[in-house]
Amino acid sequence: MKQDIDQSGSLTADLQNRLAFRLYQCANQLNKTGTRWLDRHDVTTQQWAVLGALVRERWVNGIAVRDLAKLLMVSRQNLTGVLSRLEARGWIERVVDVNDNRSRLIKLTAVGWQRWADMQEDIASFYKESMGNLSNNDMIHMLHYLDILRENFRAIDEAQGGEE
């Protein structure tokens, strides 16, 4: 393992601060520009994320709210409002879990599937515009490092008694 040249730790502290701030800026920009990009579909980035999760083959028959919240790494309280708006538009529905009649699962409706299909061209162009100058190798490396950070944040949250 290589040792850092800066033994004082001040460079490390500065880099950590800059990285955390850059992540904050990118998250805000993603939210703002992504929502604006899909404005003609009347979809926010939060709704986009929910729809994107629900189209995964694994969950086409539905997913429990707690599992969806865990997947999206949001609180159930925050997810509830998004789900209510999507349900009011007829894009999702709550169905009885065949394995537990007391439980409800969230799944896309036919209207939700159509909305997702209608968004695909704009989603692809957004990705091309926002990530077009990144190589596949760049994106693989970025995913690797973001996965490490995500796991570190998850561990901190769990240690603080946060939602799982």
Residue frames relative to the residue before (quaternion, step in Angstrom):
aa qw qx qy qz dx dy dz
M 1.0000 0.0000 0.0000 0.0000 0.00 0.00 0.00
K 0.4030 -0.7188 0.5171 0.2313 3.54 -0.92 0.96
Q 0.3611 -0.7027 0.5721 0.2203 3.52 -1.15 0.68
D 0.4950 -0.6236 0.5078 0.3291 3.55 -1.12 0.63
I 0.5223 -0.6311 0.4794 0.3148 3.54 -1.10 0.78
D 0.6882 0.4532 -0.2662 0.5001 3.58 0.99 -0.86
Q 0.1703 -0.8216 0.5402 0.0646 3.57 -0.27 1.24
S 0.5815 0.6118 -0.3671 0.3909 3.59 1.23 -0.36
G 0.4177 -0.7098 0.4671 0.3219 3.57 1.11 -0.59
S 0.5077 0.6653 -0.4324 0.3356 3.60 1.20 -0.21
L 0.6265 0.5119 -0.3448 0.4760 3.60 1.03 -0.71
T 0.6380 0.5269 -0.3253 0.4577 3.60 0.94 -0.84
A 0.6631 0.5012 -0.3047 0.4651 3.59 0.88 -0.92
D 0.6523 0.5052 -0.3139 0.4698 3.58 0.98 -0.83
L 0.6603 0.5032 -0.3049 0.4667 3.60 0.93 -0.86
Q 0.6418 0.5214 -0.3239 0.4597 3.58 0.97 -0.83
N 0.6529 0.5101 -0.3070 0.4682 3.57 0.95 -0.87
R 0.6748 0.4924 -0.2938 0.4646 3.57 0.91 -0.92
L 0.6498 0.5148 -0.3172 0.4605 3.59 1.00 -0.80
A 0.6565 0.4989 -0.3151 0.4700 3.61 0.89 -0.87
F 0.6666 0.4944 -0.3040 0.4678 3.57 0.95 -0.85
R 0.6407 0.5216 -0.3223 0.4621 3.61 1.01 -0.80
L 0.6258 0.5199 -0.3339 0.4759 3.60 1.03 -0.74
Y 0.6282 0.5320 -0.3189 0.4697 3.56 1.02 -0.85
Q 0.6672 0.4995 -0.2980 0.4654 3.58 0.90 -0.94
C 0.6668 0.5046 -0.3028 0.4573 3.58 0.92 -0.93
A 0.6377 0.5210 -0.3336 0.4589 3.60 0.96 -0.80
N 0.6677 0.4918 -0.3008 0.4710 3.57 0.94 -0.85
Q 0.6622 0.4974 -0.3045 0.4705 3.58 0.97 -0.83
L 0.6206 0.5330 -0.3391 0.4646 3.59 1.01 -0.77
N 0.6585 0.5092 -0.3041 0.4632 3.56 0.91 -0.91
K 0.7069 0.4711 -0.2653 0.4561 3.58 0.82 -1.03
T 0.7453 0.4096 -0.2431 0.4665 3.59 0.69 -1.05
G 0.6301 0.5367 -0.3392 0.4471 3.60 1.03 -0.70
T 0.6564 0.4940 -0.3095 0.4789 3.57 0.95 -0.84
R 0.6614 0.4975 -0.3076 0.4695 3.58 0.94 -0.87
W 0.6350 0.5509 -0.3250 0.4333 3.60 1.00 -0.85
L 0.7669 0.3332 -0.1737 0.5203 3.58 1.01 -0.84
D 0.2530 0.8178 -0.4856 0.1770 3.56 1.27 0.34
R 0.6541 0.5251 -0.3279 0.4346 3.60 0.95 -0.78
H 0.6624 0.4621 -0.2980 0.5088 3.58 1.28 -0.33
D 0.3570 -0.7576 0.4695 0.2797 3.58 1.33 -0.09
V 0.4809 0.6438 -0.4230 0.4186 3.54 0.98 1.01
T 0.2911 -0.7228 0.5985 0.1860 3.57 -1.04 0.81
T 0.6505 -0.5059 0.3718 0.4275 3.58 -1.22 0.24
Q 0.6097 0.5412 -0.3596 0.4540 3.61 1.08 -0.62
Q 0.6639 0.4849 -0.2969 0.4858 3.58 0.97 -0.86
W 0.5987 0.5597 -0.3370 0.4634 3.57 1.08 -0.79
A 0.6658 0.5027 -0.3029 0.4607 3.59 0.90 -0.90
V 0.6496 0.5058 -0.3184 0.4699 3.60 0.96 -0.83
L 0.6614 0.4969 -0.3087 0.4694 3.59 0.85 -0.94
G 0.6552 0.5267 -0.3029 0.4489 3.56 0.98 -0.88
A 0.6396 0.5045 -0.3220 0.4824 3.58 1.09 -0.66
L 0.7021 0.5015 -0.2727 0.4256 3.57 0.90 -0.95
V 0.6455 0.5174 -0.3389 0.4481 3.62 1.15 -0.38
R 0.4604 0.6646 -0.4627 0.3636 3.59 1.24 -0.13
E 0.5847 -0.6216 0.3961 0.3389 3.56 -0.88 0.96
R 0.6127 0.5910 -0.3349 0.4040 3.55 1.04 -0.81
W 0.8075 0.2762 -0.1146 0.5085 3.60 1.05 -0.75
V 0.3199 0.7651 -0.5150 0.2170 3.61 1.10 0.39
N 0.6865 0.4428 -0.2887 0.4993 3.60 1.16 -0.43
G 0.7081 -0.4469 0.2388 0.4918 3.56 1.30 0.10
I 0.1213 -0.7576 0.6394 0.0509 3.50 -1.33 0.52
A 0.5075 -0.6418 0.4822 0.3131 3.56 -1.05 0.77
V 0.6084 -0.5729 0.4036 0.3725 3.57 -1.08 0.71
R 0.6544 0.5165 -0.3301 0.4428 3.62 0.87 -0.86
D 0.6692 0.4890 -0.2966 0.4744 3.60 1.03 -0.77
L 0.6317 0.5167 -0.3252 0.4778 3.57 1.06 -0.72
A 0.6352 0.5192 -0.3218 0.4726 3.59 1.00 -0.82
K 0.6548 0.5084 -0.3092 0.4659 3.57 0.97 -0.85
L 0.6437 0.5249 -0.3149 0.4592 3.58 0.98 -0.88
L 0.7432 0.4038 -0.2131 0.4891 3.58 0.90 -0.96
M 0.3301 -0.7734 0.4713 0.2661 3.56 1.35 -0.25
V 0.4961 0.5871 -0.4623 0.4421 3.52 0.89 1.08
S 0.5662 -0.5737 0.4444 0.3908 3.57 -1.22 0.30
R 0.6004 -0.5544 0.4307 0.3830 3.55 -1.20 0.51
Q 0.6112 0.5595 -0.3483 0.4383 3.58 1.07 -0.72
N 0.6793 0.4721 -0.2952 0.4780 3.61 0.90 -0.86
L 0.6582 0.5180 -0.3082 0.4509 3.56 1.00 -0.79
T 0.5866 0.6122 -0.3659 0.3837 3.59 1.03 -0.75
G 0.6673 0.5025 -0.3035 0.4583 3.60 0.90 -0.86
V 0.6439 0.5103 -0.3162 0.4743 3.57 0.98 -0.87
L 0.6683 0.5030 -0.3007 0.4582 3.58 0.91 -0.93
S 0.6319 0.5352 -0.3360 0.4487 3.59 0.99 -0.78
R 0.6636 0.4928 -0.3069 0.4718 3.59 0.96 -0.83
L 0.6567 0.4988 -0.3118 0.4720 3.59 0.98 -0.80
E 0.6460 0.5147 -0.3125 0.4692 3.57 1.04 -0.78
A 0.6396 0.5309 -0.3214 0.4536 3.59 1.00 -0.82
R 0.6802 0.4640 -0.2781 0.4948 3.60 1.12 -0.62
G 0.4904 -0.6817 0.4165 0.3484 3.58 1.27 -0.18
W 0.4625 0.7020 -0.4301 0.3291 3.59 1.23 0.32
I 0.7726 0.1531 -0.1074 0.6067 3.59 1.18 -0.52
E 0.1237 -0.7619 0.6257 0.1126 3.52 -1.33 0.23
R 0.3691 -0.6754 0.5889 0.2465 3.51 -1.32 0.41
V 0.0567 -0.8090 0.5847 -0.0175 3.54 -0.68 1.15
V 0.5779 -0.5789 0.4464 0.3628 3.55 -1.22 0.52
D 0.4249 -0.6761 0.5478 0.2496 3.54 -1.00 0.92
V 0.4180 -0.7333 0.4752 0.2483 3.60 -0.60 1.10
N 0.6710 0.4918 -0.2931 0.4712 3.59 1.21 -0.48
D 0.7849 0.0868 -0.0370 0.6123 3.58 1.26 -0.36
N 0.3224 -0.8012 0.4758 0.1666 3.58 -0.13 1.29
R 0.6187 0.5488 -0.3468 0.4425 3.60 1.20 -0.36
S 0.6977 0.4755 -0.2553 0.4712 3.57 1.20 -0.52
R 0.2452 -0.7380 0.6118 0.1449 3.51 -1.28 0.57
L 0.2123 -0.7554 0.6098 0.1114 3.52 -1.17 0.73
I 0.3799 -0.6977 0.5633 0.2271 3.54 -1.20 0.63
K 0.1272 0.7824 -0.6032 0.0883 3.57 -0.91 0.90
L 0.5756 -0.5845 0.4474 0.3563 3.54 -1.26 0.43
T 0.3602 -0.6722 0.6001 0.2414 3.52 -1.23 0.61
A 0.6926 -0.4197 0.3532 0.4684 3.58 -1.29 -0.02
V 0.6303 0.5229 -0.3251 0.4729 3.59 1.06 -0.76
G 0.6453 0.5207 -0.3104 0.4649 3.60 1.03 -0.79
W 0.6378 0.5121 -0.3191 0.4787 3.57 1.00 -0.80
Q 0.6527 0.5033 -0.3162 0.4698 3.58 0.98 -0.81
R 0.6187 0.5344 -0.3411 0.4640 3.59 1.00 -0.83
W 0.6501 0.5173 -0.3127 0.4605 3.59 0.92 -0.93
A 0.6595 0.5029 -0.3075 0.4665 3.59 0.92 -0.91
D 0.6567 0.5261 -0.3049 0.4461 3.59 0.97 -0.85
M 0.6792 0.5119 -0.2785 0.4461 3.59 1.13 -0.66
Q 0.5203 0.7148 -0.3963 0.2475 3.59 1.12 -0.59
E 0.6528 0.5065 -0.3330 0.4544 3.60 0.89 -0.78
D 0.6818 0.4743 -0.2887 0.4763 3.58 0.95 -0.85
I 0.6121 0.5301 -0.3519 0.4696 3.61 1.04 -0.68
A 0.6582 0.5064 -0.3125 0.4611 3.59 0.89 -0.91
S 0.6784 0.4747 -0.3082 0.4684 3.61 0.92 -0.79
F 0.6038 0.5388 -0.3596 0.4645 3.60 1.09 -0.62
Y 0.6609 0.4980 -0.3046 0.4716 3.58 0.92 -0.89
K 0.6438 0.5217 -0.3259 0.4552 3.58 0.97 -0.82
E 0.6742 0.4913 -0.2878 0.4704 3.58 0.95 -0.89
S 0.7579 0.4139 -0.2215 0.4531 3.58 0.82 -0.97
M 0.8133 0.2306 -0.1103 0.5228 3.61 1.06 -0.60
G 0.3532 0.7951 -0.4423 0.2179 3.55 1.30 0.14
N 0.7126 0.4281 -0.2682 0.4869 3.59 1.09 -0.56
L 0.5637 0.5458 -0.4076 0.4673 3.60 1.25 0.35
S 0.3843 -0.7066 0.5406 0.2465 3.56 -0.91 0.88
N 0.6600 -0.4634 0.3870 0.4471 3.57 -1.27 0.18
N 0.6360 0.5330 -0.3222 0.4557 3.56 1.00 -0.81
D 0.6206 0.5355 -0.3287 0.4691 3.60 1.01 -0.82
M 0.6986 0.4787 -0.2780 0.4533 3.55 0.85 -0.99
I 0.6133 0.5335 -0.3465 0.4682 3.60 1.05 -0.69
H 0.6650 0.4918 -0.3023 0.4739 3.58 0.91 -0.89
M 0.6480 0.5205 -0.3200 0.4548 3.57 0.94 -0.89
L 0.6418 0.5189 -0.3218 0.4641 3.59 0.94 -0.85
H 0.6271 0.5449 -0.3298 0.4483 3.57 0.98 -0.85
Y 0.7207 0.4398 -0.2565 0.4705 3.58 0.77 -0.99
L 0.6413 0.5046 -0.3311 0.4738 3.59 1.03 -0.70
D 0.6041 0.5449 -0.3527 0.4623 3.60 1.09 -0.64
I 0.6348 0.5175 -0.3259 0.4722 3.58 0.99 -0.81
L 0.6670 0.4952 -0.3003 0.4687 3.59 0.88 -0.93
R 0.6409 0.5316 -0.3248 0.4485 3.57 0.93 -0.91
E 0.6654 0.4917 -0.3027 0.4731 3.60 0.94 -0.84
N 0.6287 0.5221 -0.3340 0.4697 3.59 1.02 -0.74
F 0.6571 0.4961 -0.3066 0.4776 3.59 0.95 -0.87
R 0.6385 0.5284 -0.3236 0.4565 3.58 0.98 -0.85
A 0.6545 0.5120 -0.3072 0.4638 3.58 0.97 -0.86
I 0.6327 0.5148 -0.3262 0.4779 3.58 1.01 -0.80
D 0.6521 0.5215 -0.3088 0.4555 3.57 0.90 -0.95
E 0.6679 0.4985 -0.2971 0.4660 3.56 0.90 -0.92
A 0.6556 0.5113 -0.3085 0.4621 3.60 0.97 -0.83
Q 0.6898 0.4573 -0.2670 0.4937 3.57 1.18 -0.59
G 0.5581 -0.6342 0.3724 0.3842 3.57 1.31 0.11
G 0.3465 0.7543 -0.4894 0.2672 3.57 1.20 0.45
E 0.6890 -0.4586 0.3608 0.4298 3.51 -1.37 0.11
E 0.3980 -0.7018 0.5359 0.2488 3.53 -1.09 0.68
